[in-house]
Amino acid sequence: MRRYAFSEGCFSVSVRYLTSSRDGVFWYYRRIPTAAKANLGLTANFVRVSLSTRDRSAAIRRIAEVNSKYEAQWASASAKARTEEHLTLWTLLSQQPVTQTATTSGSSSEVAAIVANPASLLLSEALNLYLSQHPKGESKRLRQNAQLSIGYVIDAIGDLPLDRYTRQNALAVRDALLAKSKTTSVKRRFNTINAVFNATNHEHALKLNNPFSAIRIANLGNDAAKREEFTLEELKTLADACRQMADDRRFIISMILDTGARLGEIVGLRASDVFLYAPVPYIHIRPFNGRSLKTTSSERKVPLVGEALWAANRAIEGKDLSGPLFPDYGPVKADSASNALNKWLRERLGIPKTMHGLRHTMRTRMRVAAIPEEIQNRIGGWAEGASVSRGYGSYPLELLKEHLEKVVS
C-alpha cells in the first residue's frame, strides 16, 4: 500500500495511494485488487492517475473522489461476476432431478434467493426494467434521456446493485451534474433517476430506500435563461423573411408564429394532420406511433390564420399525405430543427432569440388582445387552471378562430 507522508506542525500524516512525481504533480497510484483484475480482464497491476495539481490540500480532496470511483467500479464488477456465477450454478442445479435438488444442502434455495433478489439488480438492469414497463418505453427520446441520466450515475459512482447506493453517492452525482448543468436540468435528471429506481421498488413490492429521492438543489431555477419575447417589429421582420425564402424551415417558423405551438408539435405534424379544406382550416396536434406529446392538454385542434395559414398551404405542396409534413425533421428531430432555426435567427436576421420565445410571445399577444384564459389555454395547449369544470365541454373551431384573428390582425 502506497502512502504519501508529510509533517504538519507536531503531527506526521500519511495519505494512502498518494504519490508525487519529480515535477511536484500529485498522482493516485494503487495496486489493482486481484479479483478486480480477473473480473475486468485487466493485465495491468497498478492504476495511476494524475490529480493535475501540485497543491497538497487539493490533491488530498481529489484523491478521495478518484479512489471512490475506482472502488465502485471494482465492486460493480465483483457484483456482476457473482451474479453470473449464481446464474451458472442455478442453471446446473435446475438440470438435476427434483429429488436431488431438494436434498442438496440449501444450495438451490439459496441460489434462487440470490438470483431472484430484486434489490441486487444493477442500476443498468433497473433501467432496462423501467423502459420495458414504461408506456412510452419505445420512444427514442425517452430512452435516450433515461440512458443519459443513468449514465451520469454510473460514470460518477459505478453500476452498482440498487441496495449498494448511498445518500453520499446521490449527493456526489448532484454535485457532478451541477458543475456542468443548469439547476433545472439537474432536477430533471434526478426525476428520471428516481423513476428508474422506483420502478424496481414498485414492480417487486420492495421497501428499498431510494437515496436519490428528495435531493435538495440550491437556488433551483435561479440560473435559468429567461426566454426573451419578440417585439412586433421583430415578428414582422421574421414573417417577411420567411415569405421571401419560402422553404420548409421557414414554413415551420411561420406556423409557430401565428399558432403559438411548440416547435416539436409543428415538426411532428404529419401531412394528414393538416385540414386546409375544412370550414375552418386547422391542424390537429395529436400523438401517434413514434411521436408523443408533452401533456394530455397538448392534444388539440388549432385554427390556421395569418402566417400559419400561408405556411401550411405551401408546406403541404408535393408532400406524401401518409408521411411527415416536414420530412427533414419529423417526427422527433425537434432539437436539430431548433439548433438550425435559432442559428438562422441570430446570424441572418440579427435576432438573438429562440424559437421557444415565439410561444412565450404568443401568450403575451393573446393577453394584449384580451383573449379569455380558457381560450388561450385551448389554443396553446397549456394546462387548465385549478377548476375542474374548465375542462368540461368543447371549444368550436369557429370560436377559436375568431379569437386568434384578433391576435394576428
C-alpha positions as a Markdown table, in Angstrom:
| # | Residue | x | y | z |
|---|---|---|---|---|
| 1 | Met | 0.0 | 0.0 | 0.0 |
| 2 | Arg | 1.5 | 3.3 | -1.0 |
| 3 | Arg | 1.3 | 6.3 | 1.4 |
| 4 | Tyr | 2.3 | 9.9 | 1.0 |
| 5 | Ala | 3.7 | 11.1 | 4.3 |
| 6 | Phe | 4.2 | 14.7 | 5.4 |
| 7 | Ser | 4.5 | 16.7 | 8.6 |
| 8 | Glu | 2.0 | 19.3 | 9.8 |
| 9 | Gly | 3.3 | 21.0 | 12.9 |
| 10 | Cys | 4.0 | 18.4 | 15.5 |
| 11 | Phe | 1.9 | 15.8 | 13.6 |
| 12 | Ser | 3.0 | 13.3 | 11.0 |
| 13 | Val | 0.4 | 12.5 | 8.4 |
| 14 | Ser | 0.2 | 9.9 | 5.6 |
| 15 | Val | -2.3 | 9.5 | 2.8 |
| 16 | Arg | -3.0 | 6.2 | 1.1 |
| 17 | Tyr | -2.5 | 5.9 | -2.6 |
| 18 | Leu | -1.0 | 9.4 | -3.0 |
| 19 | Thr | 2.4 | 10.0 | -4.6 |
| 20 | Ser | 4.1 | 12.8 | -6.4 |
| 21 | Ser | 6.3 | 13.0 | -9.4 |
| 22 | Arg | 9.6 | 14.9 | -9.8 |
| 23 | Asp | 7.8 | 18.0 | -11.1 |
| 24 | Gly | 5.7 | 18.1 | -8.0 |
| 25 | Val | 2.4 | 16.9 | -9.6 |
| 26 | Phe | 0.4 | 14.6 | -7.3 |
| 27 | Trp | -0.8 | 11.2 | -8.6 |
| 28 | Tyr | -3.2 | 8.5 | -7.5 |
| 29 | Tyr | -1.3 | 5.2 | -7.5 |
| 30 | Arg | -2.8 | 1.9 | -6.3 |
| 31 | Arg | -2.4 | -1.8 | -6.9 |
| 32 | Ile | -5.5 | -3.2 | -8.6 |
| 33 | Pro | -7.1 | -6.0 | -6.5 |
| 34 | Thr | -6.6 | -9.4 | -7.9 |
| 35 | Ala | -10.3 | -10.1 | -8.1 |
| 36 | Ala | -10.9 | -6.8 | -9.9 |
| 37 | Lys | -8.2 | -7.7 | -12.5 |
| 38 | Ala | -9.9 | -11.1 | -13.1 |
| 39 | Asn | -13.4 | -9.7 | -13.3 |
| 40 | Leu | -12.5 | -6.8 | -15.6 |
| 41 | Gly | -9.9 | -8.8 | -17.7 |
| 42 | Leu | -7.1 | -6.4 | -16.9 |
| 43 | Thr | -3.5 | -7.0 | -17.4 |
| 44 | Ala | -2.0 | -4.0 | -15.6 |
| 45 | Asn | -1.1 | -4.4 | -11.9 |
| 46 | Phe | -1.5 | -0.8 | -11.0 |
| 47 | Val | -3.8 | 2.1 | -11.7 |
| 48 | Arg | -2.0 | 5.5 | -12.0 |
| 49 | Val | -4.0 | 8.7 | -12.5 |
| 50 | Ser | -2.7 | 12.3 | -12.4 |
| 51 | Leu | -4.6 | 14.5 | -10.0 |
| 52 | Ser | -3.5 | 17.6 | -12.1 |
| 53 | Thr | -2.4 | 19.7 | -9.1 |
| 54 | Arg | 0.7 | 20.5 | -7.2 |
| 55 | Asp | -1.3 | 21.7 | -4.2 |
| 56 | Arg | -1.3 | 19.1 | -1.4 |
| 57 | Ser | -4.7 | 20.1 | 0.0 |
| 58 | Ala | -6.3 | 19.9 | -3.4 |
| 59 | Ala | -4.7 | 16.6 | -4.1 |
| 60 | Ile | -6.0 | 15.1 | -0.8 |
| 61 | Arg | -9.5 | 16.2 | -1.7 |
| 62 | Arg | -9.3 | 14.8 | -5.2 |
| 63 | Ile | -7.8 | 11.5 | -4.3 |
| 64 | Ala | -10.8 | 10.6 | -2.2 |
| 65 | Glu | -13.1 | 11.1 | -5.2 |
| 66 | Val | -10.8 | 9.1 | -7.6 |
| 67 | Asn | -10.4 | 6.3 | -5.1 |
| 68 | Ser | -14.2 | 6.1 | -4.5 |
| 69 | Lys | -14.8 | 5.9 | -8.3 |
| 70 | Tyr | -12.4 | 3.0 | -8.8 |
| 71 | Glu | -13.6 | 1.1 | -5.8 |
| 72 | Ala | -17.2 | 1.5 | -7.1 |
| 73 | Gln | -16.1 | 0.1 | -10.5 |
| 74 | Trp | -14.4 | -2.8 | -8.9 |
| 75 | Ala | -17.3 | -3.5 | -6.6 |
| 76 | Ser | -19.7 | -3.4 | -9.6 |
| 77 | Ala | -17.5 | -5.8 | -11.5 |
| 78 | Ser | -17.4 | -8.1 | -8.5 |
| 79 | Ala | -21.2 | -8.0 | -8.0 |
| 80 | Lys | -21.8 | -8.7 | -11.7 |
| 81 | Ala | -19.3 | -11.7 | -11.6 |
| 82 | Arg | -21.1 | -13.1 | -8.5 |
| 83 | Thr | -24.5 | -12.8 | -10.3 |
| 84 | Glu | -23.1 | -14.6 | -13.3 |
| 85 | Glu | -21.7 | -17.4 | -11.0 |
| 86 | His | -25.1 | -17.7 | -9.3 |
| 87 | Leu | -26.9 | -17.9 | -12.6 |
| 88 | Thr | -24.5 | -20.6 | -13.9 |
| 89 | Leu | -24.9 | -22.6 | -10.7 |
| 90 | Trp | -28.6 | -22.2 | -10.8 |
| 91 | Thr | -28.7 | -23.4 | -14.4 |
| 92 | Leu | -26.7 | -26.5 | -13.4 |
| 93 | Leu | -28.9 | -27.2 | -10.4 |
| 94 | Ser | -32.1 | -26.8 | -12.3 |
| 95 | Gln | -31.0 | -29.5 | -14.7 |
| 96 | Gln | -30.8 | -32.0 | -11.8 |
| 97 | Pro | -33.7 | -34.2 | -10.8 |
| 98 | Val | -36.0 | -32.5 | -8.3 |
| 99 | Thr | -35.3 | -35.1 | -5.6 |
| 100 | Gln | -31.5 | -34.5 | -5.8 |
| 101 | Thr | -32.0 | -30.7 | -5.8 |
| 102 | Ala | -34.2 | -30.8 | -2.8 |
| 103 | Thr | -31.6 | -32.8 | -0.8 |
| 104 | Thr | -28.7 | -30.6 | -1.7 |
| 105 | Ser | -27.8 | -28.7 | 1.4 |
| 106 | Gly | -29.5 | -25.4 | 0.9 |
| 107 | Ser | -27.8 | -24.8 | -2.4 |
| 108 | Ser | -30.8 | -24.4 | -4.7 |
| 109 | Ser | -32.9 | -22.3 | -2.4 |
| 110 | Glu | -30.0 | -20.1 | -1.6 |
| 111 | Val | -29.1 | -19.6 | -5.2 |
| 112 | Ala | -32.7 | -19.0 | -6.2 |
| 113 | Ala | -33.0 | -16.4 | -3.4 |
| 114 | Ile | -29.8 | -14.6 | -4.6 |
| 115 | Val | -30.8 | -14.6 | -8.3 |
| 116 | Ala | -34.4 | -13.6 | -7.6 |
| 117 | Asn | -33.5 | -10.8 | -5.1 |
| 118 | Pro | -34.5 | -7.6 | -7.0 |
| 119 | Ala | -32.6 | -5.4 | -4.6 |
| 120 | Ser | -29.4 | -6.9 | -6.0 |
| 121 | Leu | -30.2 | -5.8 | -9.6 |
| 122 | Leu | -27.6 | -3.5 | -11.1 |
| 123 | Leu | -28.7 | 0.0 | -11.9 |
| 124 | Ser | -28.3 | -0.7 | -15.6 |
| 125 | Glu | -30.7 | -3.7 | -15.2 |
| 126 | Ala | -33.2 | -1.5 | -13.3 |
| 127 | Leu | -33.0 | 0.9 | -16.3 |
| 128 | Asn | -34.0 | -1.9 | -18.7 |
| 129 | Leu | -36.9 | -2.8 | -16.4 |
| 130 | Tyr | -38.0 | 0.8 | -16.3 |
| 131 | Leu | -38.0 | 1.1 | -20.1 |
| 132 | Ser | -39.8 | -2.2 | -20.6 |
| 133 | Gln | -42.6 | -1.2 | -18.2 |
| 134 | His | -42.9 | 2.5 | -19.3 |
| 135 | Pro | -45.9 | 3.2 | -21.6 |
| 136 | Lys | -43.6 | 5.3 | -23.7 |
| 137 | Gly | -40.7 | 2.9 | -23.4 |
| 138 | Glu | -40.3 | 2.6 | -27.2 |
| 139 | Ser | -39.9 | 6.4 | -27.6 |
| 140 | Lys | -36.4 | 7.2 | -28.8 |
| 141 | Arg | -36.4 | 10.5 | -26.9 |
| 142 | Leu | -37.5 | 8.9 | -23.6 |
| 143 | Arg | -34.9 | 6.1 | -23.9 |
| 144 | Gln | -32.1 | 8.5 | -24.7 |
| 145 | Asn | -33.0 | 10.8 | -21.8 |
| 146 | Ala | -33.2 | 7.8 | -19.4 |
| 147 | Gln | -30.0 | 6.3 | -20.6 |
| 148 | Leu | -28.2 | 9.6 | -20.3 |
| 149 | Ser | -29.5 | 10.3 | -16.8 |
| 150 | Ile | -28.5 | 6.8 | -15.5 |
| 151 | Gly | -25.2 | 7.1 | -17.4 |
| 152 | Tyr | -24.3 | 10.1 | -15.2 |
| 153 | Val | -24.7 | 7.9 | -12.1 |
| 154 | Ile | -22.7 | 5.1 | -13.5 |
| 155 | Asp | -19.9 | 7.4 | -14.6 |
| 156 | Ala | -19.7 | 9.1 | -11.3 |
| 157 | Ile | -20.3 | 6.2 | -8.9 |
| 158 | Gly | -20.4 | 2.9 | -10.9 |
| 159 | Asp | -23.0 | 0.4 | -11.9 |
| 160 | Leu | -23.8 | -1.0 | -8.5 |
| 161 | Pro | -26.7 | -3.2 | -7.1 |
| 162 | Leu | -29.5 | -0.9 | -6.1 |
| 163 | Asp | -29.1 | -1.7 | -2.4 |
| 164 | Arg | -25.4 | -0.5 | -2.5 |
| 165 | Tyr | -26.1 | 3.1 | -3.4 |
| 166 | Thr | -25.9 | 5.6 | -0.5 |
| 167 | Arg | -27.0 | 9.2 | 0.2 |
| 168 | Gln | -23.4 | 10.3 | -0.2 |
| 169 | Asn | -23.4 | 8.7 | -3.7 |
| 170 | Ala | -26.5 | 10.7 | -4.6 |
| 171 | Leu | -25.0 | 13.9 | -3.4 |
| 172 | Ala | -21.9 | 13.3 | -5.4 |
| 173 | Val | -24.0 | 12.8 | -8.5 |
| 174 | Arg | -25.8 | 16.0 | -7.8 |
| 175 | Asp | -22.6 | 18.0 | -7.4 |
| 176 | Ala | -21.1 | 16.5 | -10.5 |
| 177 | Leu | -24.2 | 17.5 | -12.5 |
| 178 | Leu | -24.3 | 21.0 | -11.1 |
| 179 | Ala | -20.7 | 21.5 | -12.2 |
| 180 | Lys | -21.8 | 21.4 | -15.8 |
| 181 | Ser | -25.6 | 21.8 | -16.0 |
| 182 | Lys | -28.3 | 24.3 | -15.0 |
| 183 | Thr | -30.2 | 23.6 | -11.8 |
| 184 | Thr | -33.5 | 22.8 | -13.7 |
| 185 | Ser | -31.6 | 20.3 | -15.9 |
| 186 | Val | -30.2 | 18.6 | -12.8 |
| 187 | Lys | -33.7 | 18.4 | -11.3 |
| 188 | Arg | -35.0 | 16.7 | -14.5 |
| 189 | Arg | -32.1 | 14.2 | -14.4 |
| 190 | Phe | -32.9 | 13.3 | -10.8 |
| 191 | Asn | -36.6 | 12.9 | -11.7 |
| 192 | Thr | -35.5 | 10.2 | -14.2 |
| 193 | Ile | -33.1 | 8.6 | -11.8 |
| 194 | Asn | -35.8 | 8.4 | -9.2 |
| 195 | Ala | -38.3 | 6.9 | -11.7 |
| 196 | Val | -35.8 | 4.2 | -12.7 |
| 197 | Phe | -35.0 | 3.4 | -9.1 |
| 198 | Asn | -38.7 | 3.4 | -8.0 |
| 199 | Ala | -39.7 | 1.2 | -11.0 |
| 200 | Thr | -37.9 | -1.8 | -9.4 |
| 201 | Asn | -39.4 | -0.9 | -6.0 |
| 202 | His | -42.9 | -0.9 | -7.3 |
| 203 | Glu | -42.5 | -3.8 | -9.7 |
| 204 | His | -41.3 | -6.1 | -6.9 |
| 205 | Ala | -43.1 | -4.5 | -3.9 |
| 206 | Leu | -39.8 | -3.7 | -2.2 |
| 207 | Lys | -39.2 | -1.4 | 0.7 |
| 208 | Leu | -35.8 | -0.4 | -0.6 |
| 209 | Asn | -34.6 | 3.0 | 0.4 |
| 210 | Asn | -34.1 | 5.3 | -2.5 |
| 211 | Pro | -31.1 | 7.5 | -1.7 |
| 212 | Phe | -31.7 | 9.7 | -4.8 |
| 213 | Ser | -35.1 | 10.9 | -3.6 |
| 214 | Ala | -35.7 | 14.4 | -2.2 |
| 215 | Ile | -32.3 | 15.7 | -3.1 |
| 216 | Arg | -32.1 | 19.4 | -2.5 |
| 217 | Ile | -30.8 | 21.7 | -5.3 |
| 218 | Ala | -29.9 | 25.1 | -4.0 |
| 219 | Asn | -31.3 | 28.1 | -5.9 |
| 220 | Leu | -33.4 | 25.9 | -8.2 |
| 221 | Gly | -34.3 | 27.8 | -11.3 |
| 222 | Asn | -32.5 | 31.0 | -10.5 |
| 223 | Asp | -29.9 | 30.3 | -13.1 |
| 224 | Ala | -32.4 | 29.5 | -15.9 |
| 225 | Ala | -32.0 | 31.6 | -19.0 |
| 226 | Lys | -35.1 | 33.8 | -19.5 |
| 227 | Arg | -36.9 | 33.3 | -22.8 |
| 228 | Glu | -36.9 | 36.7 | -24.4 |
| 229 | Glu | -40.1 | 37.7 | -26.3 |
| 230 | Phe | -40.1 | 39.1 | -29.8 |
| 231 | Thr | -41.1 | 42.7 | -30.5 |
| 232 | Leu | -43.8 | 43.5 | -33.0 |
| 233 | Glu | -41.0 | 44.8 | -35.3 |
| 234 | Glu | -39.1 | 41.5 | -35.0 |
| 235 | Leu | -42.2 | 39.5 | -35.7 |
| 236 | Lys | -42.7 | 41.5 | -38.9 |
| 237 | Thr | -39.1 | 41.1 | -39.9 |
| 238 | Leu | -39.4 | 37.3 | -39.3 |
| 239 | Ala | -42.6 | 36.9 | -41.3 |
| 240 | Asp | -41.3 | 38.9 | -44.2 |
| 241 | Ala | -38.0 | 36.8 | -44.3 |
| 242 | Cys | -40.0 | 33.6 | -44.2 |
| 243 | Arg | -42.2 | 34.6 | -47.1 |
| 244 | Gln | -39.1 | 35.6 | -49.1 |
| 245 | Met | -37.3 | 32.2 | -48.6 |
| 246 | Ala | -40.4 | 30.1 | -48.5 |
| 247 | Asp | -38.8 | 26.7 | -47.7 |
| 248 | Asp | -39.7 | 24.0 | -45.1 |
| 249 | Arg | -37.6 | 25.6 | -42.3 |
| 250 | Arg | -39.4 | 29.0 | -42.8 |
| 251 | Phe | -42.8 | 27.3 | -43.0 |
| 252 | Ile | -42.1 | 25.8 | -39.6 |
| 253 | Ile | -41.3 | 29.2 | -38.2 |
| 254 | Ser | -44.4 | 30.8 | -39.7 |
| 255 | Met | -46.7 | 28.1 | -38.4 |
| 256 | Ile | -45.3 | 28.6 | -34.9 |
| 257 | Leu | -45.5 | 32.4 | -35.2 |
| 258 | Asp | -49.3 | 32.5 | -35.5 |
| 259 | Thr | -50.4 | 29.4 | -33.6 |
| 260 | Gly | -48.1 | 29.6 | -30.6 |
| 261 | Ala | -47.5 | 25.8 | -30.9 |
| 262 | Arg | -44.3 | 24.2 | -29.6 |
| 263 | Leu | -41.6 | 23.6 | -32.1 |
| 264 | Gly | -41.8 | 19.8 | -31.5 |
| 265 | Glu | -45.5 | 19.9 | -32.2 |
| 266 | Ile | -45.1 | 21.6 | -35.6 |
| 267 | Val | -42.1 | 19.5 | -36.6 |
| 268 | Gly | -44.0 | 16.3 | -35.6 |
| 269 | Leu | -47.0 | 17.0 | -37.8 |
| 270 | Arg | -48.0 | 14.5 | -40.5 |
| 271 | Ala | -49.4 | 15.8 | -43.8 |
| 272 | Ser | -52.7 | 14.1 | -42.7 |
| 273 | Asp | -52.8 | 16.3 | -39.6 |
| 274 | Val | -53.4 | 19.4 | -41.8 |
| 275 | Phe | -57.0 | 20.2 | -42.8 |
| 276 | Leu | -57.0 | 23.0 | -45.3 |
| 277 | Tyr | -60.4 | 22.4 | -46.8 |
| 278 | Ala | -62.4 | 22.2 | -43.6 |
| 279 | Pro | -64.9 | 25.0 | -43.0 |
| 280 | Val | -62.2 | 26.4 | -40.6 |
| 281 | Pro | -58.7 | 25.3 | -41.8 |
| 282 | Tyr | -56.8 | 23.8 | -38.9 |
| 283 | Ile | -54.0 | 21.5 | -37.7 |
| 284 | His | -54.6 | 18.5 | -35.4 |
| 285 | Ile | -51.8 | 18.2 | -32.9 |
| 286 | Arg | -52.0 | 14.6 | -31.6 |
| 287 | Pro | -49.8 | 11.7 | -30.6 |
| 288 | Phe | -49.2 | 8.8 | -32.8 |
| 289 | Asn | -46.7 | 5.9 | -33.0 |
| 290 | Gly | -43.3 | 7.5 | -32.9 |
| 291 | Arg | -44.3 | 10.8 | -31.5 |
| 292 | Ser | -45.8 | 11.7 | -28.1 |
| 293 | Leu | -47.0 | 15.0 | -26.7 |
| 294 | Lys | -45.7 | 16.8 | -23.6 |
| 295 | Thr | -49.0 | 16.7 | -21.7 |
| 296 | Thr | -52.6 | 15.5 | -22.1 |
| 297 | Ser | -53.8 | 19.0 | -22.7 |
| 298 | Ser | -51.3 | 19.3 | -25.6 |
| 299 | Glu | -53.6 | 17.3 | -27.9 |
| 300 | Arg | -55.8 | 19.9 | -29.7 |
| 301 | Lys | -57.1 | 21.4 | -32.9 |
| 302 | Val | -55.6 | 24.8 | -33.7 |
| 303 | Pro | -57.2 | 27.1 | -36.4 |
| 304 | Leu | -54.9 | 28.3 | -39.1 |
| 305 | Val | -54.8 | 32.1 | -39.7 |
| 306 | Gly | -52.3 | 34.7 | -40.8 |
| 307 | Glu | -48.8 | 33.4 | -41.5 |
| 308 | Ala | -49.6 | 29.9 | -40.2 |
| 309 | Leu | -52.3 | 29.5 | -42.9 |
| 310 | Trp | -50.0 | 30.7 | -45.6 |
| 311 | Ala | -47.2 | 28.4 | -44.5 |
| 312 | Ala | -49.5 | 25.3 | -44.2 |
| 313 | Asn | -50.8 | 25.8 | -47.7 |
| 314 | Arg | -47.2 | 26.0 | -49.1 |
| 315 | Ala | -45.7 | 23.3 | -46.8 |
| 316 | Ile | -48.2 | 20.6 | -47.9 |
| 317 | Glu | -47.5 | 21.1 | -51.6 |
| 318 | Gly | -46.0 | 17.9 | -53.1 |
| 319 | Lys | -45.9 | 16.1 | -49.8 |
| 320 | Asp | -46.8 | 12.4 | -49.3 |
| 321 | Leu | -50.1 | 12.6 | -47.4 |
| 322 | Ser | -49.2 | 9.5 | -45.5 |
| 323 | Gly | -45.9 | 10.9 | -44.4 |
| 324 | Pro | -44.5 | 13.7 | -42.3 |
| 325 | Leu | -45.2 | 17.3 | -43.2 |
| 326 | Phe | -41.6 | 18.2 | -42.7 |
| 327 | Pro | -39.5 | 15.1 | -43.7 |
| 328 | Asp | -36.2 | 16.6 | -42.7 |
| 329 | Tyr | -37.2 | 16.8 | -39.0 |
| 330 | Gly | -40.4 | 15.0 | -38.4 |
| 331 | Pro | -41.5 | 13.4 | -36.3 |
| 332 | Val | -38.9 | 13.6 | -33.5 |
| 333 | Lys | -35.9 | 15.8 | -34.6 |
| 334 | Ala | -37.1 | 19.0 | -32.8 |
| 335 | Asp | -33.7 | 19.6 | -31.3 |
| 336 | Ser | -32.0 | 19.6 | -34.7 |
| 337 | Ala | -34.6 | 21.9 | -36.1 |
| 338 | Ser | -34.3 | 24.2 | -33.0 |
| 339 | Asn | -30.5 | 24.5 | -33.5 |
| 340 | Ala | -30.7 | 25.3 | -37.2 |
| 341 | Leu | -33.5 | 27.8 | -36.8 |
| 342 | Asn | -32.1 | 29.6 | -33.8 |
| 343 | Lys | -28.8 | 29.9 | -35.7 |
| 344 | Trp | -30.6 | 31.4 | -38.7 |
| 345 | Leu | -32.3 | 33.9 | -36.4 |
| 346 | Arg | -29.1 | 35.1 | -34.9 |
| 347 | Glu | -26.8 | 35.1 | -38.0 |
| 348 | Arg | -29.1 | 36.0 | -40.8 |
| 349 | Leu | -31.7 | 38.2 | -39.1 |
| 350 | Gly | -29.7 | 39.5 | -36.2 |
| 351 | Ile | -32.3 | 38.5 | -33.7 |
| 352 | Pro | -30.6 | 36.8 | -30.7 |
| 353 | Lys | -33.7 | 34.9 | -29.5 |
| 354 | Thr | -35.0 | 31.4 | -29.7 |
| 355 | Met | -37.9 | 29.5 | -31.3 |
| 356 | His | -39.5 | 28.9 | -27.9 |
| 357 | Gly | -39.6 | 32.7 | -27.5 |
| 358 | Leu | -42.3 | 32.7 | -30.1 |
| 359 | Arg | -44.5 | 30.6 | -27.9 |
| 360 | His | -44.0 | 33.0 | -25.0 |
| 361 | Thr | -44.7 | 35.9 | -27.3 |
| 362 | Met | -48.0 | 34.4 | -28.4 |
| 363 | Arg | -49.1 | 34.1 | -24.8 |
| 364 | Thr | -48.4 | 37.9 | -24.4 |
| 365 | Arg | -50.1 | 38.7 | -27.7 |
| 366 | Met | -53.3 | 36.9 | -26.6 |
| 367 | Arg | -53.3 | 38.7 | -23.3 |
| 368 | Val | -52.9 | 42.1 | -25.0 |
| 369 | Ala | -55.9 | 41.1 | -27.3 |
| 370 | Ala | -57.9 | 40.3 | -24.1 |
| 371 | Ile | -58.4 | 36.7 | -25.1 |
| 372 | Pro | -60.1 | 34.7 | -22.2 |
| 373 | Glu | -57.6 | 32.5 | -20.4 |
| 374 | Glu | -59.6 | 29.3 | -21.2 |
| 375 | Ile | -59.3 | 30.1 | -25.0 |
| 376 | Gln | -55.6 | 30.9 | -24.6 |
| 377 | Asn | -55.1 | 27.5 | -23.0 |
| 378 | Arg | -57.0 | 25.6 | -25.6 |
| 379 | Ile | -55.1 | 27.3 | -28.5 |
| 380 | Gly | -51.7 | 26.9 | -26.9 |
| 381 | Gly | -52.2 | 23.6 | -25.3 |
| 382 | Trp | -51.4 | 24.9 | -21.8 |
| 383 | Ala | -52.8 | 23.1 | -18.8 |
| 384 | Glu | -56.1 | 24.2 | -17.5 |
| 385 | Gly | -56.4 | 26.0 | -14.1 |
| 386 | Ala | -57.4 | 24.5 | -10.8 |
| 387 | Ser | -61.1 | 24.4 | -11.6 |
| 388 | Val | -62.1 | 21.0 | -12.9 |
| 389 | Ser | -65.1 | 22.5 | -14.7 |
| 390 | Arg | -62.8 | 24.3 | -17.1 |
| 391 | Gly | -62.1 | 21.1 | -18.8 |
| 392 | Tyr | -65.7 | 20.3 | -19.5 |
| 393 | Gly | -67.3 | 20.9 | -22.9 |
| 394 | Ser | -65.7 | 21.8 | -26.1 |
| 395 | Tyr | -64.5 | 24.9 | -28.0 |
| 396 | Pro | -65.7 | 25.1 | -31.6 |
| 397 | Leu | -63.1 | 25.9 | -34.1 |
| 398 | Glu | -65.1 | 28.9 | -35.3 |
| 399 | Leu | -64.8 | 30.4 | -31.8 |
| 400 | Leu | -61.1 | 29.7 | -31.5 |
| 401 | Lys | -60.5 | 31.2 | -35.0 |
| 402 | Glu | -62.4 | 34.3 | -34.1 |
| 403 | His | -60.2 | 35.0 | -31.1 |
| 404 | Leu | -57.0 | 34.1 | -32.9 |
| 405 | Glu | -57.7 | 36.5 | -35.7 |
| 406 | Lys | -57.8 | 39.3 | -33.0 |
| 407 | Val | -54.2 | 38.4 | -32.2 |
| 408 | Val | -52.8 | 38.3 | -35.7 |
| 409 | Ser | -54.7 | 41.2 | -37.3 |
